[in-house]
Amino acid sequence: MNLTLLLDLDDTLLENDIESFLPSYLDAFSKEMAAYVDPGRFVQTLLAGTQEMVKNRRPDCTLREVFDAAFFPTLGVNPLKFQGLADDFYSQIFPKLHSLTSPRPEAVELIEVAKKRGYRIVVATNPLFPLTAILQRLSWADLPVEKYEFDLITSYETFHFVKPEPSYYAEIMARLGWPSGGVLSVGDDLGRDITASRRLGLPAFWLSRDGISIPDDRDAPTVSADLADVLPWLDNTPVEKLQPDYTSHSAMLAILRSTPAALDSLCRHLSEQAWKTRPGQKEWCITEILCHLRDVDHGVNAPRVRKVLENDNPFLPGEDTDRWTDERNYFLQDGLEALKQFTATRLKLLDILEAIPADSWKRPARHAIFGPTDLAELVGIICGHDRLHVQQVHQVLKTIPQVKF
């Protein structure tokens, strides 16, 4: 089966009550910094920076960048000096928190079997910690990355959104290149893991807790059982039940926001040569792809959305946008600048779509190619266009030596 597993970490792969783990973590971290910063002030500033990460919706700012912008000016410490102290904390003190956690044998079995079956496996932990803290917790779960090669681990260095934003899960799928096949999100937290997954349209397996009833709505988990039941459930579930459904308004908005975020992570560190690499004579390089996304959003998508919202059943002419690649000399443009411009245009489009009432998604239009349509279908076409070109970027990156993504 062609399947992608999105697996939460704390209280899913690792027995770790975050409600008791977090105070111990903060206490240990603040004590380590006590010689330089008052512990109470340190914790307060750290939590404030974390809240800024939770609130972030900018696809051009990683969570680390958001945290740093809130943390260092407030605390008044030198970032380089702090980083050295933080590195010491995570290498010497953080490992002592191991005793607060315990591995789950059924998690190891799940990963072992999933790897043998060739499933894609994502450690979909809330990316509020640096990667080193996540890697250590995976080792505490008896799932060290030295033994198990995961397809993606979400951390604050490279991700832009956190749970329970559906954009977090959309960013995962985009970072994977929007793979085909089934998807299953597995987690213990009903809101952060399950509701967020379902709002993107992903099937979700809830590790239910005593006393919490299953909701009876569209965000309800696909199934609720124990971690040991994941594999048997997969074995007895029709493939079509594992197919994502990206047609809800929340799913489409999440996809639109995730595209510039994933492209930011995939492209921000590319070499000059990588920006201009064409896999084949008639194929586009990454700079050309980003210029195309920018101009289609600016010249086609945004005007169409406004036209549908401002007019009754308007006619929408077709546009031959592929020819712009040569006509506008995309190859000679600055790819990173094109990404910035695309992000700015996309945010304006999102501002429009997120402000409209639910019934406006049904506003009709007449498309020169598709015929009778409505705003929801038009936005779905934009999302499909996004996914197509994110996949195209992945294909280009695979042809470039020494590029990791």
C-alpha positions in Angstrom: 0.0 0.0 0.0 1.2 3.5 -0.9 0.8 5.1 2.5 2.0 8.1 4.4 1.9 8.0 8.2 2.0 11.2 10.2 2.8 10.2 13.8 2.7 12.4 16.8 5.5 12.0 19.3 4.6 12.8 22.9 2.0 10.4 24.3 1.9 8.6 21.0 5.3 7.2 20.1 6.7 8.1 23.5 5.0 7.9 26.9 5.5 11.5 28.0 2.9 13.5 29.8 3.7 17.0 28.5 1.8 18.6 31.3 4.4 17.3 33.8 7.3 17.3 31.4 7.0 20.9 30.5 7.4 22.4 34.0 10.5 20.2 34.6 11.9 21.3 31.3 11.4 25.0 32.1 12.8 24.6 35.6 15.9 22.9 34.4 16.5 25.4 31.5 15.9 28.4 33.7 18.3 27.1 36.4 21.0 26.6 33.7 20.6 30.2 32.7 20.3 31.6 36.2 23.9 33.0 36.2 22.9 35.2 33.2 19.1 35.8 33.5 16.7 35.8 36.3 14.9 32.4 36.1 11.4 33.9 36.4 12.0 36.4 33.7 13.7 33.7 31.5 10.6 31.4 31.7 8.2 34.3 31.1 10.1 35.4 28.0 10.5 31.8 26.8 6.8 31.2 27.1 6.0 34.5 25.4 8.2 33.6 22.5 6.5 30.2 22.3 3.1 32.0 22.1 4.4 34.0 19.2 5.2 30.8 17.4 1.7 29.5 18.1 0.2 32.6 16.6 2.4 32.7 13.5 0.7 32.6 10.2 3.5 34.1 8.1 4.7 31.5 5.5 8.0 33.4 5.0 9.1 33.2 8.7 10.2 29.9 10.3 9.1 29.3 13.8 12.7 29.8 15.0 12.8 33.2 13.3 9.5 34.2 15.0 10.8 33.0 18.4 14.1 34.8 18.1 12.4 38.0 17.1 10.3 37.9 20.3 12.8 36.4 22.6 16.2 38.1 22.3 15.1 41.8 22.2 12.9 41.3 25.2 15.5 39.3 27.2 18.4 41.5 26.1 20.9 38.7 25.7 23.4 38.2 22.9 22.0 35.5 20.5 25.4 33.9 19.9 26.2 33.6 23.6 22.7 32.3 24.3 23.0 29.7 21.6 26.2 28.4 23.2 24.5 28.1 26.5 21.5 26.5 25.0 23.7 24.0 23.2 25.2 23.1 26.5 21.8 22.7 28.1 20.5 20.4 25.4 23.6 18.3 25.4 24.2 18.0 29.2 21.0 18.8 31.1 18.1 18.0 28.8 19.1 14.3 28.6 18.4 14.0 32.3 14.7 14.5 31.6 14.7 11.1 30.0 13.6 9.6 33.3 10.2 11.4 33.0 9.4 9.4 29.9 9.2 5.8 28.9 9.2 4.0 25.5 6.2 2.3 24.1 6.9 -1.2 22.6 3.9 -1.0 20.4 5.3 2.2 18.9 8.6 0.5 18.0 6.6 -2.4 16.4 4.5 0.1 14.4 7.6 1.7 13.0 9.4 -1.6 12.3 6.4 -2.9 10.3 5.7 0.4 8.6 9.4 0.6 7.4 9.2 -3.0 6.1 6.1 -2.1 4.2 7.7 0.9 2.6 5.3 3.5 4.2 6.5 7.1 4.4 6.8 8.0 8.0 6.7 11.6 9.4 7.4 12.4 13.0 4.6 15.0 13.2 5.4 16.5 16.6 4.4 20.0 17.4 7.4 22.0 16.1 7.9 24.2 19.2 11.3 22.6 20.1 14.6 22.6 18.3 15.5 19.5 16.4 18.0 18.2 19.0 15.2 18.0 21.6 13.1 16.0 19.2 15.9 13.7 18.3 16.6 12.9 21.9 13.0 12.2 22.6 12.9 9.8 19.7 15.9 8.0 21.2 14.1 7.8 24.5 11.2 6.2 22.6 13.7 3.6 21.3 13.4 5.1 17.9 16.8 6.7 17.3 17.3 8.3 13.9 20.6 6.4 13.6 18.4 3.2 13.3 15.2 4.5 11.7 15.3 6.9 8.8 12.2 9.0 8.9 11.0 10.9 5.8 10.4 14.1 7.7 10.7 15.4 11.3 9.0 18.7 12.0 11.0 21.1 14.1 11.1 24.9 14.7 14.1 25.4 12.5 12.3 24.6 9.2 8.6 24.8 9.9 6.3 27.8 9.8 3.1 26.6 11.5 2.1 24.6 14.6 -0.8 22.5 15.7 -3.7 22.9 15.7 -3.4 24.8 12.4 -4.5 22.7 9.4 -1.7 24.6 7.6 0.8 22.6 9.7 -0.4 19.4 8.2 -0.6 20.9 4.7 3.0 22.1 5.1 4.0 18.5 5.9 2.3 17.2 2.8 3.9 20.0 0.7 7.4 19.2 2.1 6.9 15.6 1.1 6.0 16.7 -2.4 2.2 16.0 -2.1 2.7 12.3 -2.4 -0.1 10.2 -3.9 -1.8 7.3 -2.0 -3.3 7.1 1.4 -2.5 9.2 4.4 -3.2 8.5 8.1 -2.5 10.9 11.0 -2.1 9.3 14.4 -2.1 11.2 17.7 -3.5 11.4 21.2 -4.6 15.0 21.3 -8.1 15.5 20.0 -7.7 19.1 19.0 -4.1 19.4 18.0 -3.7 16.1 16.3 -7.1 15.0 15.1 -9.2 18.1 14.5 -6.4 19.8 12.7 -5.8 16.7 10.5 -9.4 16.3 9.7 -9.7 20.0 8.7 -7.1 19.4 6.0 -9.2 16.3 5.0 -6.8 13.7 6.3 -8.0 10.4 7.8 -7.1 10.5 11.5 -6.6 7.7 14.1 -7.2 9.0 17.6 -5.6 7.4 20.6 -8.5 8.2 22.8 -8.2 9.1 26.5 -10.6 8.0 29.2 -13.5 10.3 29.8 -13.2 12.1 26.4 -16.1 11.3 24.1 -15.7 11.2 20.3 -17.2 14.2 18.6 -20.0 13.7 16.1 -19.2 16.1 13.4 -17.0 16.4 10.2 -13.9 16.9 12.4 -14.5 13.6 14.2 -11.6 11.0 14.1 -11.9 8.4 11.4 -11.3 5.8 14.1 -10.5 5.7 17.8 -8.5 2.9 19.4 -5.1 2.1 20.9 -1.7 2.4 19.2 -1.4 -1.3 18.9 -4.6 -1.3 16.8 -3.2 1.0 14.1 -1.7 -1.8 11.9 -4.6 -4.2 12.3 -7.0 -1.4 11.4 -4.9 -0.5 8.3 -5.0 -4.1 7.2 -8.7 -4.2 7.3 -9.5 -0.7 5.9 -10.3 -0.2 2.2 -7.7 1.9 0.4 -10.3 4.5 -0.6 -11.0 5.3 3.1 -7.4 6.4 3.5 -7.5 8.9 0.6 -7.3 12.6 1.6 -10.2 14.9 0.7 -8.9 18.5 0.1 -12.2 20.0 -0.9 -13.3 21.7 2.3 -12.8 25.4 2.7 -10.5 24.9 5.6 -8.4 22.4 3.6 -8.1 24.7 0.6 -7.1 27.7 2.8 -4.5 25.6 4.5 -3.0 24.4 1.2 -2.9 28.0 -0.1 -1.0 29.1 3.0 1.3 26.1 3.0 2.7 26.5 -0.5 4.9 29.5 0.1 5.9 28.1 3.5 7.1 24.8 2.0 8.8 26.6 -0.9 10.6 28.9 1.6 12.1 25.8 3.4 12.9 24.0 0.2 14.5 27.0 -1.6 16.0 29.5 0.8 19.4 27.9 0.9 19.8 26.9 -2.7 23.0 27.8 -4.6 22.9 30.2 -7.6 23.4 27.2 -9.9 20.5 25.3 -8.3 18.1 28.1 -8.9 18.8 27.8 -12.7 19.1 24.0 -13.1 16.7 22.6 -15.7 16.1 18.8 -15.5 15.5 18.7 -19.2 15.7 21.0 -22.3 12.0 21.9 -22.2 11.5 21.7 -18.4 11.5 24.7 -16.0 14.1 25.5 -13.4 13.0 26.5 -9.9 13.3 30.2 -10.7 10.9 29.8 -13.6 8.4 27.8 -11.5 8.4 30.5 -8.8 8.0 33.3 -11.4 5.1 31.4 -12.9 3.4 30.9 -9.5 3.9 34.6 -8.7 2.4 35.9 -12.0 -0.5 33.4 -12.1 -1.5 34.5 -8.6 -1.1 38.2 -9.4 -2.5 38.2 -12.9 -5.1 35.4 -12.9 -6.1 34.0 -9.5 -6.5 37.1 -7.5 -8.4 39.0 -10.2 -10.7 36.1 -10.8 -11.6 35.8 -7.1 -12.3 39.5 -6.9 -14.4 39.3 -10.1 -16.5 36.5 -8.8 -17.1 38.2 -5.4 -17.9 41.6 -7.0 -20.1 40.5 -9.9 -23.1 38.2 -10.5 -22.1 35.1 -12.5 -19.2 36.7 -14.4 -17.5 35.3 -17.5 -13.9 34.3 -16.9 -11.7 34.0 -20.0 -9.0 31.4 -20.3 -5.4 32.4 -19.9 -2.3 30.9 -21.6 0.2 31.5 -18.8 2.8 29.0 -19.9 4.0 31.3 -22.7 4.9 34.0 -20.1 8.0 31.9 -19.2 9.7 33.0 -22.4 7.9 36.2 -23.0 8.9 37.6 -19.6 12.3 36.0 -19.4 11.7 34.2 -16.2 15.1 32.4 -16.4 16.9 35.7 -16.1 15.0 36.8 -13.0 15.9 36.4 -9.3 14.2 33.3 -8.0 14.4 34.3 -4.3 12.8 37.7 -5.1 10.1 35.9 -7.1 9.3 33.7 -4.1 9.0 36.8 -1.9 6.7 38.5 -4.4 4.6 35.3 -4.7 4.3 35.1 -0.9 3.1 38.8 -0.7 0.5 38.2 -3.4 -0.6 35.0 -1.9 -1.1 36.6 1.5 -3.4 39.2 0.0 -5.4 36.5 -1.7 -5.7 34.7 1.7 -6.9 37.9 3.3 -9.7 38.1 0.8 -10.8 34.4 1.1 -10.6 34.2 4.9 -12.8 37.3 5.3 -15.7 36.1 3.2 -18.8 34.4 4.6 -19.4 30.7 4.0 -22.1 31.3 1.4 -19.8 33.4 -0.8 -17.9 30.2 -1.7 -21.0 29.2 -3.7 -21.0 32.4 -5.9 -21.3 31.3 -9.5 -19.1 32.1 -12.5 -18.8 31.0 -16.1 -15.3 29.8 -17.1 -14.3 29.7 -20.8 -12.8 26.2 -20.4 -14.6 24.6 -17.4 -18.0 26.1 -18.1 -20.4 26.8 -15.1 -18.4 26.9 -11.9 -18.3 28.6 -8.5 -15.8 30.2 -6.2 -15.1 27.0 -4.3 -14.2 25.1 -7.5 -12.0 27.9 -8.7 -10.1 28.0 -5.4 -9.8 24.2 -5.6 -8.2 24.6 -9.0 -5.7 27.1 -7.5 -4.9 24.5 -4.8 -4.4 21.8 -7.5 -2.1 24.1 -9.4 -0.1 24.7 -6.2 0.3 21.0 -5.6 1.4 20.4 -9.1 4.2 23.0 -9.0 5.4 22.0 -5.5 5.7 18.4 -7.0 7.6 20.0 -9.9 10.0 21.7 -7.5 10.7 18.4 -5.8 11.4 16.8 -9.1 13.9 19.5 -10.0 15.6 19.2 -6.6 16.1 15.5 -7.0 18.3 16.2 -10.1 20.6 18.6 -8.2 23.5 16.8 -6.4 24.0 17.5 -2.7 20.6 19.1 -2.2 18.8 17.7 0.9 15.1 18.3 1.5 
